Amino acid sequence: MKQSLIIDCDPGVDDATGLLTAFASPDLDLLAVTTVGGNVSAAKTARNARILRQIAGREDVPVYVGAERPLRRAPAGAGEFHGREGLGDLTPFEPVAPLAGGTAAGAIVQQVMARPAGSVALAIMGPMTNLALAMQAEPALAAHLGPVVVMGGARAEGGNITASAEFNIWADPDAAAEVFASGCRMIVMGLDATHQVRATEERIAAIEALPTASARTAAAMLRFSQRVERQIVGWDAGPLHDPCTVAWLLKPELFELAPCRIAVETESELTRGHTAVEFRVDAATANHFWATKADAAGIFALITQCLGEGA
């Protein structure tokens, strides 16, 4: 059976590769894409998701605009890593198909609660604001959700926005704290795992060689990230973060997970967004699972296969 899925994202060049992979996969029943302000503004992330949907030929999937700002903080951004418009070197355009009516939080509640408990997965590739708002609106949502697969957090690797915080959690730590405390089952792709998944020259070239528009677009995003990572960070092969959420849903055997309990720092500006990952838990009752290892070759093979089958 296909996995029913909602993707919540803030495209974003690595979001773009994750979205294009999900759009192309025959094993996912993509119910909706919801967008949030994060890497770039909410208006741009909503437009970018529609651009990617059009490139993929998946106008059947509704796109809902979400929160413009975090729950209790000023909006942040990461344009230096994603380009001014959020899609690297791609020149944005106005997509043909419009946004769906309603809000991202409302769509999450409606889509999840209308289906059997545990049947709808949620892949979160940006700040968790939309899911926190949805949980506030529907207290039964957490217990009704299937797995929530999150790209966010840092432990052994340290942070990428501060010494100890990863951007998606840091951008709205209050929302992340609420979601982690909700009791829903969460698989967390932090930097400890995603830094293992490197876009090497060979892996980018394999995607560039594919004949589909989705592959050409994803390859262009990877080339942009490669250039930026070399200039800003000094890495020859940058990490691929957000697509790990989709990869886990398609092939969980590509990852090793450890049961844990995760809390988020919301009070200290010095450690804002720090994810406290505690492994001393009862594995039988744990709701949080931290990715410790990722099979980079397998993940890129999966992404390449999907993009080759796309539009």
C-alpha positions as CSV (number, residue, x, y, z in Angstrom):
1,M,0.0,0.0,0.0
2,K,1.1,3.6,-0.7
3,Q,2.0,5.7,2.3
4,S,-0.4,8.6,2.7
5,L,1.8,11.7,3.3
6,I,1.6,15.5,3.9
7,I,4.8,17.4,3.3
8,D,5.3,20.6,5.3
9,C,8.2,22.6,3.9
10,D,9.9,26.0,3.3
11,P,11.5,25.6,-0.2
12,G,14.6,26.0,-0.1
13,V,16.9,24.2,-2.4
14,D,17.1,21.0,-0.4
15,D,13.4,21.1,0.2
16,A,13.1,21.2,-3.6
17,T,15.0,18.0,-4.0
18,G,12.9,16.3,-1.3
19,L,9.6,17.6,-2.9
20,L,10.6,16.5,-6.4
21,T,11.6,13.0,-5.1
22,A,8.2,12.7,-3.3
23,F,6.3,14.0,-6.4
24,A,7.9,11.3,-8.5
25,S,7.7,8.4,-6.2
26,P,5.0,5.8,-7.0
27,D,5.0,4.6,-3.4
28,L,3.7,7.8,-1.8
29,D,0.1,9.0,-1.8
30,L,0.9,12.7,-1.5
31,L,-2.2,14.3,0.0
32,A,-1.0,17.9,0.3
33,V,2.0,20.2,0.5
34,T,1.9,22.8,3.2
35,T,4.4,25.7,3.3
36,V,5.8,27.9,6.0
37,G,8.0,30.9,6.3
38,G,11.5,29.8,7.0
39,N,14.4,29.7,4.5
40,V,12.6,32.6,2.7
41,S,9.3,34.3,3.3
42,A,6.0,32.5,3.5
43,A,4.8,34.1,0.2
44,K,8.0,32.8,-1.6
45,T,7.9,29.3,-0.1
46,A,4.2,29.0,-1.2
47,R,5.1,30.1,-4.7
48,N,8.2,27.9,-4.8
49,A,6.2,24.8,-3.9
50,R,3.8,25.6,-6.7
51,I,6.7,26.0,-9.1
52,L,8.1,22.7,-8.2
53,R,4.7,21.1,-8.4
54,Q,4.3,22.4,-12.0
55,I,7.8,21.2,-13.0
56,A,6.9,17.8,-11.6
57,G,3.6,17.7,-13.4
58,R,1.7,17.1,-10.1
59,E,-1.0,19.8,-10.1
60,D,-3.3,17.2,-8.6
61,V,-1.5,17.8,-5.2
62,P,-2.9,20.8,-3.4
63,V,-0.5,23.4,-1.9
64,Y,-1.6,25.4,1.1
65,V,0.1,28.5,2.4
66,G,1.0,28.4,6.1
67,A,2.4,30.5,8.9
68,E,4.2,33.7,8.0
69,R,6.1,33.9,11.2
70,P,7.1,31.8,14.2
71,L,4.7,31.4,17.2
72,R,6.3,34.0,19.3
73,R,9.4,35.4,17.5
74,A,10.4,37.5,14.6
75,P,10.9,35.7,11.3
76,A,14.3,34.4,10.4
77,G,15.7,33.5,7.0
78,A,18.5,31.6,5.3
79,G,18.7,33.2,1.9
80,E,22.5,33.0,1.9
81,F,22.2,29.2,1.5
82,H,19.1,29.1,-0.8
83,G,19.3,32.3,-2.9
84,R,17.2,35.4,-2.7
85,E,14.1,33.7,-4.0
86,G,14.8,30.3,-2.3
87,L,15.4,28.3,-5.4
88,G,19.1,28.8,-6.0
89,D,19.8,29.9,-9.6
90,L,16.3,29.1,-10.9
91,T,14.5,32.2,-12.1
92,P,11.0,32.1,-10.4
93,F,7.8,32.4,-12.4
94,E,4.1,32.5,-11.5
95,P,2.8,29.0,-11.6
96,V,-0.4,28.2,-13.5
97,A,-2.2,26.3,-10.7
98,P,-3.2,28.5,-7.7
99,L,-2.9,27.8,-4.0
100,A,-5.7,25.7,-2.4
101,G,-8.1,27.6,-0.2
102,G,-7.6,27.5,3.5
103,T,-4.6,27.4,5.7
104,A,-1.8,24.9,6.1
105,A,-2.7,24.1,9.7
106,G,-6.4,23.6,8.7
107,A,-5.4,21.3,5.9
108,I,-3.2,19.2,8.2
109,V,-6.1,18.8,10.6
110,Q,-8.6,18.0,7.9
111,Q,-6.5,15.5,6.0
112,V,-5.3,13.6,9.1
113,M,-8.5,13.5,11.0
114,A,-10.5,12.4,8.0
115,R,-8.5,9.2,7.7
116,P,-7.8,6.2,10.0
117,A,-5.6,6.9,13.0
118,G,-2.0,6.4,12.2
119,S,-2.4,6.2,8.5
120,V,-1.1,9.7,7.5
121,A,2.6,10.5,7.8
122,L,3.9,14.0,8.0
123,A,7.3,15.0,6.6
124,I,8.5,18.3,8.1
125,M,11.3,20.1,6.2
126,G,11.2,23.5,7.9
127,P,10.1,25.1,11.1
128,M,7.3,23.2,12.9
129,T,5.0,26.2,13.2
130,N,2.2,24.8,11.0
131,L,2.0,21.5,13.0
132,A,2.1,23.3,16.3
133,L,-0.8,25.5,15.2
134,A,-2.7,22.4,13.9
135,M,-2.2,20.7,17.3
136,Q,-3.5,23.8,19.1
137,A,-6.6,23.8,16.9
138,E,-7.2,20.0,17.3
139,P,-6.0,18.5,20.5
140,A,-6.7,15.0,19.2
141,L,-4.3,15.4,16.3
142,A,-1.1,14.1,17.9
143,A,-2.7,10.8,18.8
144,H,-4.2,10.5,15.3
145,L,-1.0,11.2,13.3
146,G,1.1,8.5,11.7
147,P,4.9,9.0,11.9
148,V,6.1,12.6,11.9
149,V,9.5,12.6,10.2
150,V,11.4,15.8,10.9
151,M,14.5,17.3,9.5
152,G,15.9,19.3,12.4
153,G,18.1,19.3,15.4
154,A,21.7,18.7,16.3
155,R,23.7,16.8,18.9
156,A,27.1,15.4,18.2
157,E,27.6,17.5,15.1
158,G,26.9,20.8,16.7
159,G,24.6,23.4,15.2
160,N,24.6,25.1,11.8
161,I,23.0,28.4,12.9
162,T,24.6,28.6,16.4
163,A,27.0,26.5,18.3
164,S,24.3,24.0,19.3
165,A,21.2,24.7,17.2
166,E,20.1,23.6,13.8
167,F,18.2,26.2,11.7
168,N,14.8,24.6,11.4
169,I,14.5,24.2,15.2
170,W,16.2,27.5,16.0
171,A,13.8,29.4,13.6
172,D,10.8,28.5,15.8
173,P,11.9,26.7,19.0
174,D,8.6,27.3,20.7
175,A,6.7,25.4,18.0
176,A,9.3,22.6,18.0
177,A,9.1,22.3,21.8
178,E,5.3,22.0,21.6
179,V,5.4,19.3,18.9
180,F,8.1,17.2,20.7
181,A,6.0,17.4,23.9
182,S,2.8,16.3,22.2
183,G,3.3,12.6,22.4
184,C,3.3,11.9,18.6
185,R,5.8,9.4,17.2
186,M,8.7,11.4,15.7
187,I,11.6,10.2,13.6
188,V,14.2,13.0,13.7
189,M,16.8,13.6,11.0
190,G,19.2,15.9,12.7
191,L,22.6,17.1,11.5
192,D,24.2,14.0,13.0
193,A,22.6,12.0,10.2
194,T,22.2,14.5,7.4
195,H,25.9,15.5,7.5
196,Q,26.6,11.9,6.5
197,V,24.7,12.3,3.2
198,R,27.0,14.3,1.0
199,A,26.3,15.5,-2.5
200,T,29.5,14.4,-4.2
201,E,30.4,15.3,-7.7
202,E,29.7,11.7,-8.8
203,R,26.2,11.8,-7.2
204,I,25.2,15.1,-8.7
205,A,26.5,14.0,-12.1
206,A,24.3,10.9,-12.0
207,I,21.2,13.1,-11.4
208,E,22.2,15.5,-14.1
209,A,22.4,12.6,-16.6
210,L,18.7,11.8,-16.2
211,P,16.3,13.0,-18.9
212,T,13.4,14.3,-16.7
213,A,12.6,18.0,-15.8
214,S,12.5,17.0,-12.2
215,A,16.0,15.6,-12.3
216,R,17.4,18.6,-14.2
217,T,15.8,20.9,-11.6
218,A,17.1,18.9,-8.6
219,A,20.6,18.8,-10.1
220,A,20.6,22.5,-10.6
221,M,19.7,22.9,-6.9
222,L,22.5,20.6,-5.9
223,R,25.0,22.5,-8.0
224,F,23.9,25.8,-6.4
225,S,24.3,24.2,-2.9
226,Q,27.7,22.8,-3.9
227,R,28.9,26.3,-4.9
228,V,27.5,27.9,-1.7
229,E,28.9,25.3,0.6
230,R,32.3,25.7,-0.9
231,Q,32.2,29.5,-0.6
232,I,30.7,29.8,2.9
233,V,31.6,26.6,4.7
234,G,34.5,25.3,2.8
235,W,33.1,21.8,2.1
236,D,33.6,20.2,-1.3
237,A,30.5,18.1,-1.0
238,G,27.7,19.7,1.0
239,P,25.2,17.7,3.1
240,L,21.7,16.9,1.8
241,H,19.3,17.5,4.7
242,D,15.5,17.6,3.9
243,P,15.3,14.7,1.4
244,C,16.3,12.4,4.2
245,T,12.7,12.6,5.5
246,V,11.3,11.3,2.2
247,A,14.0,8.7,2.0
248,W,13.1,7.3,5.4
249,L,9.5,7.0,4.5
250,L,10.4,5.1,1.3
251,K,13.3,3.0,2.7
252,P,13.6,3.1,6.4
253,E,16.3,0.5,6.3
254,L,18.7,3.2,5.0
255,F,18.9,4.7,8.5
256,E,19.7,3.6,12.0
257,L,17.5,5.1,14.7
258,A,18.0,5.3,18.5
259,P,15.0,5.7,20.9
260,C,15.3,8.8,22.9
261,R,13.5,11.8,24.5
262,I,14.0,15.2,22.9
263,A,13.4,18.6,24.5
264,V,14.0,22.0,22.9
265,E,15.6,25.1,24.6
266,T,13.2,28.1,24.3
267,E,14.4,30.5,27.1
268,S,18.1,31.1,26.6
269,E,19.2,33.2,23.6
270,L,22.7,31.6,23.9
271,T,21.3,28.1,23.3
272,R,18.0,28.9,21.7
273,G,16.8,25.9,19.6
274,H,19.2,23.5,21.2
275,T,17.9,19.9,21.0
276,A,18.5,18.0,24.2
277,V,18.6,14.4,23.0
278,E,18.4,11.9,25.9
279,F,19.1,8.3,25.1
280,R,18.5,7.0,28.6
281,V,14.9,6.0,28.0
282,D,12.7,2.9,28.0
283,A,12.8,1.8,24.4
284,A,9.4,0.2,24.7
285,T,7.7,3.4,25.4
286,A,9.8,6.0,23.5
287,N,8.1,8.3,21.1
288,H,11.2,10.0,19.7
289,F,13.8,8.3,17.5
290,W,17.0,10.0,16.6
291,A,18.8,9.1,13.4
292,T,22.4,8.1,14.1
293,K,23.5,6.6,10.8
294,A,22.5,7.2,7.2
295,D,23.4,5.1,4.1
296,A,24.4,8.0,1.8
297,A,25.0,5.8,-1.3
298,G,21.6,4.2,-0.8
299,I,19.8,7.5,-0.2
300,F,21.2,9.0,-3.4
301,A,20.4,5.8,-5.4
302,L,16.8,6.1,-4.2
303,I,16.6,9.8,-5.0
304,T,18.1,9.2,-8.5
305,Q,15.7,6.4,-9.2
306,C,12.7,8.5,-8.3
307,L,13.8,11.5,-10.2
308,G,14.5,9.3,-13.2
309,E,10.8,8.2,-13.1
310,G,9.4,11.7,-12.7
311,A,8.1,14.2,-15.2
